[in-house]
Amino acid sequence: MSPLIFVTGASSGIGQALAWRYYQAGFSLALVARRTDDIQAWALKQGLEPSRYKIYSADVAVVDSIVAATVQCLASQGVPDVVIANAGVSIGMDSAVRGDLDVLTRTFAINNVGLAATFHAFIEPMARRGSGALVGIGSVAGIRGLPGHGAYCASKAAVIGYCESLRGELRDSGVKVVTICPGYIDTPLTRHNRYSMPFLMQADVFADKAFDTISAGDSYRVIPWQMGVVAKALRLLPNWLYDKVLSGRARKKRITDV
């Protein structure tokens, strides 16, 4: 029986690229998204074998919805070998605007609570089996805050901290917890950005590198590595200089701009 990967946000972008990379490696797929029609159209276009994939409808912002999808996967396809909590949103915010507090709430519901809920039902069966990988998709933006990116930066910093905590909890279980922090990846999420995106990487190239990272059981990786160097350099800057460097930088579009 082929190994199984469970991936959220599989209807486009990084999630879709990861699904395709794992399919090529011989995995069966458990594909999760709200837009299930988009996944089905993609699966037909790619010529996926019907016996090697199932599609689950879920909104990761709703705990009962994503938990139900994970339970369905366990009943239908068994315990995955890899679970990738990839679903996420990135929207600019201004805390002085009341409506943007709702953006913050939904961002955390998807990027953080949804991530934990994605892992929830798989932790005990993976630990009983003594193997598997739980993969959280963070971001370089979680390493240091960016003006106008408060919701996204804070949520991705929380992903990094949460996965590190979970890694410690599962250290002796045989279950790996992997944190991957993408830099700028060419996806529908980034194409509306109105600022420069150094070291922009194609989604399929990212998927190859992420596949290697997860296979190796690495605990943390920034992809591409150049963005890791940039992030570390920015981390070393004193606050006054960091603020000066970012002065005048274009901000991420808010929901009223999208």
C-alpha positions in Angstrom: 0.0 0.0 0.0 1.3 3.4 -0.9 2.2 6.0 1.7 -0.4 8.7 2.4 -0.1 12.5 2.6 -2.8 14.8 4.0 -2.5 18.4 2.9 -4.7 21.4 3.5 -5.1 24.3 1.1 -4.7 21.9 -1.8 -6.7 23.8 -4.3 -3.9 26.1 -5.4 -0.4 27.4 -4.8 2.0 25.7 -2.4 -0.5 23.1 -1.4 -1.2 22.0 -4.9 2.5 21.9 -5.8 3.2 19.8 -2.7 0.4 17.4 -3.5 1.8 16.9 -7.1 5.3 16.4 -5.8 4.2 13.7 -3.4 2.0 12.0 -5.9 5.0 11.8 -8.3 6.9 10.1 -5.4 4.3 7.4 -5.2 2.1 8.8 -2.3 -1.7 8.6 -2.2 -3.3 11.9 -1.5 -5.8 13.3 1.0 -6.6 16.7 -0.4 -8.4 19.3 1.7 -9.9 22.7 0.7 -13.1 24.7 0.6 -13.0 24.8 -3.2 -13.3 21.1 -3.8 -14.4 21.7 -7.4 -11.0 23.3 -8.1 -9.1 20.3 -6.7 -11.2 17.9 -8.7 -10.6 19.8 -11.9 -6.9 19.9 -11.2 -6.8 16.1 -10.4 -8.5 15.4 -13.7 -6.2 17.7 -15.6 -3.1 16.0 -14.1 -4.5 12.5 -14.8 -4.4 11.4 -11.1 -5.5 7.7 -10.6 -8.8 7.8 -8.9 -7.7 5.1 -6.4 -4.8 7.3 -5.2 -6.7 10.4 -4.0 -9.7 11.5 -2.1 -11.0 15.1 -1.6 -12.3 16.4 1.6 -14.3 19.7 2.0 -13.3 21.7 5.0 -12.9 25.3 6.2 -9.9 25.3 8.5 -11.2 28.4 10.2 -13.9 26.2 11.7 -12.5 23.7 14.1 -15.3 21.2 13.8 -15.1 21.4 10.0 -11.4 20.5 9.7 -11.5 18.0 12.5 -14.4 16.2 10.7 -12.2 16.0 7.5 -9.3 14.5 9.4 -11.6 11.9 11.0 -13.0 11.1 7.6 -9.5 10.6 6.3 -8.6 8.2 9.1 -11.8 6.2 8.4 -11.4 6.1 4.7 -7.6 6.1 4.0 -6.0 5.4 7.3 -3.3 7.2 9.2 -1.2 9.5 7.0 2.5 9.3 6.8 2.8 13.1 6.3 0.4 15.8 7.3 1.0 19.3 5.9 -1.0 22.1 7.5 -0.6 24.5 4.6 -3.8 26.4 4.4 -3.3 30.1 5.2 -4.2 33.6 4.4 -2.2 36.8 4.1 -4.0 40.1 4.3 -2.7 43.5 5.4 -4.2 45.2 8.4 -4.3 48.5 10.3 -5.2 48.2 14.0 -6.7 51.7 13.9 -9.4 50.4 11.6 -12.2 48.4 13.5 -12.9 46.1 10.6 -9.2 45.0 10.4 -9.5 43.5 13.9 -11.9 41.0 12.2 -9.1 40.3 9.7 -6.8 39.6 12.6 -9.3 37.2 14.1 -9.8 35.3 10.9 -6.1 35.2 10.1 -5.4 33.5 13.5 -8.4 31.2 13.1 -7.0 29.9 9.8 -3.2 30.1 10.2 -3.0 29.0 13.8 -6.1 27.4 15.3 -6.7 25.7 11.9 -3.2 24.4 11.9 -3.5 22.8 15.4 -6.9 21.4 14.5 -5.4 19.8 11.3 -2.9 18.0 13.4 -5.2 17.1 16.3 -6.8 13.8 15.2 -3.6 12.4 13.8 -1.3 12.9 16.8 -2.4 9.8 18.8 -2.6 7.3 16.0 0.8 8.5 14.6 2.4 8.2 18.1 0.9 4.7 18.5 2.4 3.7 15.2 5.7 5.4 16.1 6.2 7.3 12.9 5.0 10.1 10.7 5.6 13.8 10.1 3.5 16.8 11.1 4.5 19.8 8.9 3.6 23.4 9.7 4.0 26.0 7.0 5.3 29.2 8.6 6.9 32.1 6.8 10.0 34.2 6.8 7.5 37.0 7.7 7.2 35.2 11.1 10.8 36.0 11.9 10.5 39.7 12.2 7.5 42.1 11.9 6.7 44.1 8.9 4.6 47.3 8.8 1.1 46.7 7.7 1.6 42.9 8.0 0.7 42.6 11.7 -1.9 39.8 11.3 0.3 37.7 9.0 3.6 38.2 10.8 2.1 37.5 14.2 0.3 34.4 13.0 3.4 33.0 11.3 5.5 33.8 14.4 2.9 31.8 16.3 3.2 28.9 13.8 7.0 28.7 14.5 6.5 28.8 18.2 3.6 26.3 18.2 5.5 23.8 16.1 8.6 24.1 18.3 6.4 23.4 21.4 4.7 20.4 19.6 8.1 19.1 18.6 9.2 18.9 22.2 6.0 17.2 23.2 6.4 14.5 20.6 10.2 14.1 20.9 10.1 10.5 22.1 7.1 9.4 20.0 8.8 8.8 16.7 6.6 11.5 15.1 8.6 14.3 13.5 7.4 17.9 13.7 8.8 20.0 10.8 8.6 23.7 10.4 9.1 25.1 6.9 9.3 28.9 6.4 8.8 29.9 2.8 10.2 33.1 1.5 8.6 34.6 -1.6 6.9 31.8 -3.6 5.1 32.6 -6.9 1.5 31.7 -6.0 -1.9 33.5 -6.2 -1.3 34.6 -2.6 1.8 36.7 -3.6 0.9 37.9 -7.1 -1.0 40.9 -5.7 1.9 42.1 -3.5 2.9 45.6 -4.4 6.5 45.5 -3.2 9.7 43.7 -4.4 10.0 40.0 -3.7 13.7 39.0 -3.6 14.6 35.5 -4.5 11.1 34.7 -5.8 10.8 31.0 -6.2 8.4 28.9 -8.4 6.0 26.7 -6.5 7.2 23.5 -8.0 10.9 24.3 -7.1 9.7 25.0 -3.5 7.8 21.7 -3.4 11.0 19.8 -4.4 13.0 21.4 -1.6 10.2 21.0 0.9 9.9 17.3 0.0 13.6 16.8 0.6 13.4 18.7 4.0 10.4 16.6 5.2 12.0 13.3 4.0 15.2 14.2 5.9 13.2 14.9 9.0 14.7 18.3 9.4 13.0 20.2 12.3 13.2 23.7 10.7 14.1 25.1 7.3 13.8 28.4 5.4 13.2 28.0 1.7 14.9 29.4 -0.3 18.0 29.5 1.9 18.9 33.0 0.7 15.8 34.3 2.5 17.0 32.6 5.7 20.3 34.5 5.5 18.3 37.8 4.9 16.0 37.0 7.8 18.9 36.3 10.2 20.7 39.5 9.1 17.5 41.5 9.8 17.1 39.9 13.2 20.6 41.2 14.1 19.7 44.8 13.3 18.9 47.0 16.3 15.4 48.2 16.3 16.2 51.8 15.3 18.0 50.7 12.2 15.5 48.0 11.3 12.7 50.6 11.5 14.7 53.0 9.3 15.4 50.3 6.7 11.6 49.6 6.4 10.6 53.2 6.4 8.4 53.9 3.3 8.1 50.3 2.3 4.9 49.5 0.6 2.4 47.7 2.8 0.4 44.5 2.1 -3.1 45.2 0.6 -5.9 45.3 3.2 -9.1 43.5 2.6 -10.7 46.7 1.3 -7.9 46.9 -1.3 -8.1 43.3 -2.5 
